[in-house]
Amino acid sequence: MEKYATSSDGQKIHYRESGKGNISIIFVHGWLGNVDWWITQVDYLKNQFNIIQIDLAGHGKSDKSRQNWTSEQYADDIKAVADQIDSQDIILVGHSMSGAYVLDASLKIPAVKALILVDTLKDLDEYFNEEMAEEFLFVHYRNDYKNAVENILPQYLFVESTPGTVKDRLQTEFLQNTPEMAINLLKPLYKRDFRNVAKQIQIPVRAINSDGSPTNTESNRKYFKDFDYINMAGVGHYPMLEKPDEFNIILEDIIKHLI
């Protein structure tokens, strides 16, 4: 069912609710994503769990008029939906930039019992600040956004075995945004040191990561009380889209161990 919740700053947050079960799995997409990134996961899990797919503000069918883009506001988007579904047992799944935002959200939502990160926060000691983001990312978006999407970002987001259909789909979706909006939506990620947030997380944190870049287990366990991860081979930054069948089996196994 297509539904809306209202975030703390009045933004209408679109989400879908389906499935059945006492446990709610809330899926939160990454940068420039939308609820449709999780369709295969919904189909796979909906007979076991209550499934929620969120469009963060600025994305998908949610409002895009926010003036103050912050991690806290993204977390409030997630909280607004979680409050509305009124579930007592929630697992948050956050991909890419939203891995950081589900950390913040979990501290605001007592019903969250675990976090699952998807190819994100792989080394909490590797801190990428706003100045670095400006130098290596945002300048390219401003100068030639189309070129950045088609020729620069693929070096970091995809691997040789990433299906062409996935590349084409994502690049088409990215180019539906203006450079200014793309920057505004991503900038909050680099304005906050999430190591301080991670230290406050007392619930289990699990990760499904691409083996394209290493996961620093020792570093992350300095901050997370309970952290572990599984690598997927032959995928880039979007494992749930690139190898959905393998991803779904791993995800289901993680959820069942958590509960």
N, C-alpha and C positions, 0 to 999 in steps of 0.2 A: 504493500500500500504506500502511495506517495503521501508524505506528511510534511508539516513544517513546525519548527519550534522557534522561539524568539530568543536571541542571544541577549546578553546584558546591555549591549548598546543599541538594541532595537532591530538588529539585522535578522531577517527571516532566514532560517537555516533549513534547507531542504534535506529530507532523509527518506529512506525506504525501510519499511519493516516487513519482514516475512518470516516464515518458519514457525517453529513451535518449541516449547521447552522452557524450563525455569531459568536456565542460564542464557544470558544475552551476550552475543559476540558483536561488538561495535567495530566496524571497519572504517578507517580514516585514511583517505588517499594522500599521496604526496603532492608536490608542487604542480600546479596546473592540471590536477587530476579531477576525477569525478566519481560518482557512485558506480558507474559502469565498469570501472577497473576491477571490481570484485564480483562480477556476475558469475563466473565459474565457481568461485568459493561459495556463493549463496546457493547455487544449485546443488553443490556437493554436501553442504552442511544443514540445509534448511529442515530436514526431517529429524534433526537431532537437537537443534538449538533455535532460539529466537535470534534472528539475524537483523542487524541494523547497518545500513550503508549511509554515510554522511557526506554531504557536500559542504565543506567549510565555506565560510563567507568568502566571496570573491571567486568562487568556483561553481561549476555546474549550474544548478537552478537556484542556488542561494543568492541572497542580496549581494550587491557589489559596490555599495555606496559608503562603505566604512571609511572613516577618515583617519583613524588611529590604528594602524596595523601592528599588533604586538603578539607575542607568544601567549600572554595572559588572555587576550581576546579570542585567539584560536581555541585555547583551553575552555573558555566560556561557551564557545559554539558547541563543543563536545558535551559540556555539562548541561547545556540547555536541552539537548536531545536526551541525555541520560536521565535527567529529572523527569522528562515527559513520559518516557517509557516505564518509569517507576519499577525497575527491576532491582532485586536485592543481590543478585550475583552477576557481575559484569566482567568480561574480559575485553580489554581494549587492544585493537590491532592497529599499529601505526606504521605506515610506509614512508620512507625517505624523510622529508622535513617534518612529517607528522609524528615520527618517532619521538621527537623532542616535545611536541605538543601533547601527546598522550601522557608523558611524564607529568607535566604541569596539571593536566586534567585529572589524573589519578589522585592528586593531593586534594582536589576539590570534590571528589565523588567517593564517598565512603563505601559504596557498593562495589567498587572496582576491586577484584580479587587477584588479578594478574595482568601483566602487560606482555604483548608479543610484538617485537620490533621486526620490520622487514627491510633488510639491507640499509641500516641506518645506525648511527651512534656506535660505530664499530671500534672506535678508539676514543674514549672520552678525554684522553690527554692530548689528542690532536685537535687543538682548538683553532677554528677558522673564524677570524673576527670580521667586523664590517669593513674595515679598511682593505683587508685581503679580498673580500668578496667584491668590492668595488674594482680593485685592480685586475682580478682574474676573470670576473664574470660580468658585472654590471656595465663596464665600459664597452664590452662587446655587444651587449643587448642594445645599448643606446646608439652605438655607431652603425650597426647593421644587424638588426634582430633576426631577420630571415637567415642570413649567413651563419649567425651564431647557432641557430636551431638546427640548420641542415649540415653544418660542417665542423663546428667546434664542439657542441655538446655531445654528439655521437661518440667522440673519443672517450668520454667519461661515463656515458650512460649505457652503451651497448657493447657487446662482444661479437666476435665473428659469427657465432652461431645464433645470435638474436634473429628471430624470423623477420623477414622483410615486411610482412604485414604489420607486425608490432611496431617497427620503426616508422613506417608510413603513417600508421594511426596516431602515434604519439606526436609526431612532428606536425601533422595536420591540426591536432588539438592545441598544441602549443602556439601555433601561428594564428589561432583565433583570438589571441590576447594581444594587447598593445605592449610595446616595450616597457612603458611606464607601469602598467598594471603587473606585468610579469615581475618586475623588480620589487614593487610594493608588496606583492604576495610572498616573496622569498626573503626579503630583508629582515623580518623579525628573527629568523633563525640565527642570524649572525650578531644580534644585539644582546644576547644573553648567554651566560656561562652555565650550561646545563649540568656541569659537574656538581654544583651546589644543590640543584634539584635532585639529582640522582642519589645524593647522600640521604635525602629524606624518604626515599622509596623503600618501604619495608616489605612489599609484596614481591612475589617471584617475577623476574624479568627473563623472558626467553627471546631468542632472535633466530630468524631464518635469513641467512646472508648468502650473497654471491661469493664464490671463491675468487672472483676477479681482483679483490683487494683483501688484505688480511684483517682478521678480527683480533684485537688485542685483549685477550681474556684477562690477563693479569691486571691491565690498566682498568678495565671495566669493573672488575671485582673489588677494586679499591673504593669504588663509589656505590655500586649496587650491592645490597645485602645478599641477594640471591640471583646470580646471573649464569646463564648457559646459552649455547647457541648451536645451530646446525648449519653447515655449509651446503650449498647447492652448486654443483659443477656445471659449467657450460651455459651459464645465464649471466646477463648483465644486471642492471639496476632494477629490473622489473620481473622478478622471478614468477610472480603470480600470473603474469601475462605471457611470459616466454615459455614456461614449462608448467602450465596450470595443473596437470594431472599429478605430477611429482610433488608440486607445492602443496596441493590439497591433502595428499597422504601425510606429508610431514606436519602440516598444520593440524590436522585431525589428531595425530599422535601426540603432539605437544599439548593440545587442549585436554585430551583425555588424561594425560599424566598430571596436568595442573589441577584437575577437578577430582 
